[in-house]
């Protein structure tokens, strides 16, 4: 399982928010708190406009910068490769929020941090995380990097990516060529 990664095909994402809704339902975070962000990027000028959605959440980094900065040891990386947060230990100091290059950790109204846990109970039952299962366009996947072979990829946003090693593969689709009239 440590080779398992989130795979994101932003070219397939339609911005439907099904992944966000599924995560919200499972995590029961309350109003305004989301583990998954869906950013909308518009390109071009009328009449040739395109929209792309960028999905972002905790990528369960190989070398998570949030773990060593926690003064009480509330964050850890499991043998399966998931970065877990023990909210009962969290003091709400915010050090992990500042350390995360993906802004994937939230401070909830109870003054304790929260983050995506990767749905370990789903993975233990040999199922994908709920966000992956909810995506009707299959823009999200969870699997082995080897399963995606030589499909074109782009790097995750470079926030010191080589330093933290996000466990994510972003697939790249070329912009559609303008069709001849």
TAMO-V65490 format. One line per field, one symbol per residue. ss: DSSP state (A for helix, B for strand, O for the rest). phi: phi as a letter, one per 30 degrees, with the letter a starting at -180 (. if undefined). burial: b if it has 24 or more other C-alpha atoms within 12 Angstrom, else e. A space follows every 10 residues. Layout:
# TAMO-V65490
ss->???
phi->???
burial->???
This chain:
# TAMO-V65490
ss->OOOBBBBBBO OOOOOOOAAA AAAAAAAOOO OOOOOOBBBB BBBBBOOBBB BBBBBBOOOO OOOOAAAAAO OOOOBBBOOO OOBBBOOOOO OOOOAAAAAO OOOOBBBOOO OOBBBOOOOA AAAAOOOOOA AAAAOOOOOB BBBBAAAAOO OOBBOOOOOO AAAAOOOBBB BOOOOOOOOO O
phi->.eddbdcbcd dcdcididdd dddddddhdj dicbdccbcc bcbibecccb bbcccbadch edbddddddd dcidcacddd jdccbcdddd cidieddddd dchccccded ibdbaecihd ddddcicded ddddddchdc bbaddddchc eebbddedci eddciddbbc dccddddddd d
burial->eeebbbbbbb bbbbbebbbb bbbbeebebe eebbbbbbee eeeeeeeeee ebbbbbbbbb bbbbbbbeeb eeebbbbeee bbbbbbbeeb bbebbbbebb bbbbbbbbee ebbbbbbbbe eebeeeebbb bbbbbeebbb bbbebeeeee eeeeebeeee eeebbbbbbb bbeeeeeeee e
